[in-house]
Amino acid sequence: MANGTGANLGFEDKLWAAADKLRGTMDAAEYKHVVLGLIFLKYISDAFM
């Protein structure tokens, strides 16, 4: 599958499918807190390294 850059990678669909399977039937309002927490942890990690 072309991704607009001329590369034919194909793993993007597999990643999205895996994310959908892990997320299951969880509503976006529920997992946004997890994502925001991960972004905060990344910020703290980068700030102290």
C-alpha distances in whole Angstrom, upper triangle without the diagonal:
4,6,9,11,9,8,5,7,5,9,9,9,12,14,14,15,17,19,19,21,23,24,25,27,29,29,28,31,32,29,29,32,30,28,31,33,30,30,33,33,31,33,36,35,34,37,39,38
4,6,7,6,6,5,7,8,11,10,11,14,15,16,17,20,21,21,24,25,26,27,29,30,30,28,32,33,30,29,33,31,28,31,33,30,29,33,33,31,33,36,34,33,36,39,37
4,6,7,6,7,8,8,10,9,11,14,14,14,17,19,19,20,22,24,24,26,28,28,28,26,29,30,27,26,30,28,25,27,29,27,26,30,30,27,29,32,31,30,33,35,34
4,6,7,9,11,12,14,13,14,17,18,17,20,22,22,23,26,27,27,29,31,31,30,28,31,32,29,28,31,30,27,29,31,29,27,31,32,29,30,34,33,31,34,37,35
4,5,9,10,13,14,14,16,19,18,19,22,23,23,25,27,28,29,31,33,33,32,30,33,34,31,30,33,31,28,30,32,29,27,31,31,28,30,33,32,30,33,35,33
4,7,9,12,15,14,16,19,19,20,22,24,25,26,28,30,30,32,34,35,34,32,35,36,33,32,35,34,30,33,35,32,30,34,34,31,33,36,34,33,36,38,36
4,6,9,11,12,14,16,17,18,20,22,22,24,26,27,28,30,32,33,33,31,34,35,31,31,34,32,29,31,33,30,29,32,32,29,31,34,32,31,34,36,34
4,6,9,10,12,14,15,16,18,19,21,22,24,25,27,28,31,31,32,30,34,34,31,31,33,31,29,31,33,30,29,33,33,30,32,35,33,32,36,37,35
4,6,7,10,11,12,14,15,16,18,20,21,22,24,25,28,29,29,28,31,31,28,28,31,28,26,28,30,27,26,30,30,27,29,32,30,29,33,35,32
4,6,6,8,9,11,12,14,15,17,18,20,21,22,25,26,27,26,29,29,26,27,29,27,25,28,29,26,26,30,30,27,30,33,31,31,34,36,34
4,5,5,6,9,10,11,12,14,15,17,18,20,23,24,25,23,27,26,23,24,26,24,22,25,26,23,23,27,26,24,27,30,28,28,31,33,31
4,5,5,6,9,10,11,12,14,15,16,18,21,21,22,20,24,24,20,21,24,22,19,22,24,21,21,25,25,23,25,28,27,26,30,32,30
4,5,5,6,9,10,11,12,14,15,16,19,20,21,20,23,23,20,21,24,22,20,24,25,23,23,27,27,25,28,31,29,29,33,34,33
4,5,5,6,9,10,10,12,14,15,18,19,21,20,24,23,20,21,24,21,20,23,24,22,23,26,26,24,28,30,28,29,32,34,32
4,5,5,6,9,10,11,12,14,17,17,19,18,21,20,17,18,21,18,16,20,21,18,19,23,22,21,24,26,25,25,29,30,29
4,5,5,6,9,10,10,12,15,15,16,15,18,18,15,16,19,17,15,19,20,18,19,23,23,22,24,27,26,26,30,31,31
4,5,5,6,9,10,10,13,15,16,16,20,19,16,18,21,19,18,21,23,20,22,25,25,24,27,30,28,29,32,34,33
4,5,5,6,8,10,13,14,16,16,19,18,15,17,19,17,16,20,20,18,20,23,23,22,25,27,26,27,30,31,31
4,5,5,6,8,11,11,13,13,16,15,12,14,16,13,13,16,17,15,17,20,20,20,23,25,24,25,28,29,29
4,6,5,6,9,10,11,11,15,14,12,14,17,15,14,18,19,18,20,23,23,23,25,28,27,28,31,33,32
4,5,5,9,10,13,14,17,15,13,16,18,16,16,20,21,19,21,24,24,24,27,29,28,30,33,34,33
4,5,9,9,12,13,16,13,11,14,16,13,14,17,17,16,19,21,21,21,24,26,25,27,30,31,30
4,6,6,8,9,12,10,8,11,13,11,12,15,16,15,18,20,20,21,24,25,25,27,29,31,31
4,6,9,11,13,12,11,14,16,14,15,19,19,19,21,24,24,25,27,29,29,31,33,34,35
4,6,9,12,10,11,14,16,15,16,19,20,20,22,25,25,26,29,30,31,32,34,36,37
4,7,8,7,7,10,12,12,13,16,17,17,19,21,22,23,25,27,28,29,31,33,34
4,5,5,7,9,11,12,13,15,17,18,19,21,22,23,25,27,28,29,31,33,34
4,5,5,6,9,10,10,12,14,15,16,18,20,21,22,24,25,27,28,30,31
4,6,6,8,10,11,11,13,15,16,17,19,21,22,24,25,27,28,30,31
4,6,6,8,10,11,12,14,15,17,18,20,21,23,24,26,27,29,30
4,5,5,6,9,10,11,13,14,15,17,19,20,21,23,25,26,27
4,5,5,6,8,10,11,12,14,15,16,18,20,21,22,25,26
4,5,5,6,9,10,10,12,14,15,16,18,20,21,23,24
4,5,5,6,9,10,11,12,14,15,16,18,20,21,23
4,5,5,6,9,10,11,12,14,15,17,18,20,21
4,5,5,6,9,10,11,12,14,15,16,19,20
4,5,5,6,9,10,11,12,14,15,17,18
4,5,5,6,9,10,10,12,14,16,17
4,5,5,6,9,10,11,12,15,16
4,5,5,6,9,10,10,13,14
4,5,5,6,9,10,11,12
4,5,5,6,9,10,11
4,5,5,6,9,10
4,5,5,6,9
4,5,6,6
4,6,5
4,6
4
